[in-house]
Amino acid sequence: MTDFIYWLGDISYAFFGVFEKLENLPNYIFIVLGFVGLLYWLNLQKKYNKKAQETGALK
């Protein structure tokens, strides 16, 4: 069991070591993906509001 815990720690250390080498790149990627998702969602919401207004479902 101890070997598994040490193995898990070593894997975690290696995984987060990659983030250390990439510096701020993952942060920038997450920010861009967040904005792309926000714009996609707002576009869908605009389409759904227009459809609801045409059918009279939106009051």
PyMOL commands that set and color helices and strands:
alter all, ss='L'
color gray80, all
select helices_A, chain A and resi 2-22+25-55
alter helices_A, ss='H'
color red, helices_A
deselect
rebuild
show_as cartoon
